[in-house]
Amino acid sequence: MWYIAAAVILLATSGVYGFSRLRTDGTEKANPVSGVFDRLTIKSLSMNQINILLARLEIEEPPETVRGAMCYEAMAYPRVAEYICPVCGEKTIYNDSQTGFIEWELQGCRRIVESLNEYTEFDISLDETRFCDFCSDSSDEEPALLLRVASTDTTETVNSISIHDLRILDSFLQGNLYYLTGNESQFPLQDCSDRIRQLLGASGN
């Protein structure tokens, strides 16, 4: 495919795109494991560049899995959580399994989406309307976060997402070959390439 050939060219010219790091003596050293690109070189990724990064992700040797801490005790969900809608400002009270997400993960999701927009030339936004009793189209709708990716003026990709999805995207758009979980485990992003394509609306194989 064209983007695989482009990925090979990209890897061969990695110095141009910043897929390298500096040695302590000031000379460049290739770093295929972390694969972090220089943010000062590429500030905004286009969809074509994302397809090239995906092709690179799928052909490079993935890093090894590193397990994080496994000794955390499961915390009980809060009994009640107050959701304040960022659109209308109204309050919705939850007393079910969503309370843990609202209290512990929602703010992190918002911060990650803000970070994602630093790496792309198109808009990525979080749609929380299904959590709001006043903004939701239907009271029967299950609460869910939607990720909206406006790749062009006329095309928008919408997917229901979790904080896990956002961690994957954030790490990928920073040029990494791995992502970190909540307990600092490290997993190869190569296994997530199909999900990344789906979330960003990128072209498939």
Buried (B, 14 or more C-beta within 10 A) or exposed (E): EEBBEBBBEBBEEBEEBBBBEEEEEEEEEEBBBBBBBBEEEBEEBEBEBBBBBBBBBBEBEBBEEEEEEEEEEEEEBBEEBEBEBEEEEEEBEBEEEBBBBBBBBBEEBBEBBEBBBEBBEBEBBBBBBBBBBEBBEEEEEEBBBBBBBBBEEEEBBBBEBBBBBBBBBBBBBBBBBBBBBBEEBBBBBBEBBEBBBBBBBBBEE
